[in-house]
Amino acid sequence: MKRLFPTLLLTFMALSAGAVSAQGTHPLILQDAMRARSDSAAQAQDEKGSVRSHFGATQLASQSELMGLGNVWSVNECCGWTGTWTRRAGSNLFNAQWRHTNGTVVSDTITLAEWNKANNQVLLKRQGNSGTYRATYNPQSRTLSGGTTSWYPAGATWSAALR
């Protein structure tokens, strides 16, 4: 709302001053409105970039803390799938491979996107289906539990043990 207000205010002022004709908006008014919007958006960032989170919190783990979440994850997923996710050296990318109880094998790439240390929520992205994984990290047991995905049926979960 704070970002939208300067744009709306400038547009309203232009309309009330008669600067907008029936044929369109004057280019300078649009430039001013866009500049005001960009300035307000810039206020939401610090020198390291945006402080926004997918979880709405601001206590995100650093890159080195993300690296501490293990190199090999043993994953139990919904509907008969088990997998092993192996971290690529020095990155937040995992080579993932799953096996279904019927013998089907699937591979994909998983990105560890963020870890909110305030509530221990972890967000991962799966490249092949453009899906997201979410779960709760338990530092004492080095596990992820209560996981959901963007493609599972309602109520289905996943979990992982981190090594």
Secondary structure as UniProt FT lines:
FT   TURN            2..3
FT   HELIX           4..16
FT   TURN            17..18
FT   TURN            22..23
FT   HELIX           27..42
FT   TURN            43..44
FT   STRAND          45..46
FT   TURN            47..48
FT   STRAND          49..50
FT   TURN            54..55
FT   HELIX           63..67
FT   STRAND          72..77
FT   HELIX           78..80
FT   STRAND          81..87
FT   TURN            89..90
FT   STRAND          93..100
FT   TURN            101..102
FT   STRAND          105..116
FT   TURN            117..120
FT   STRAND          121..126
FT   TURN            127..130
FT   STRAND          131..138
FT   TURN            139..142
FT   STRAND          143..149
FT   TURN            154..155
FT   STRAND          158..162
//
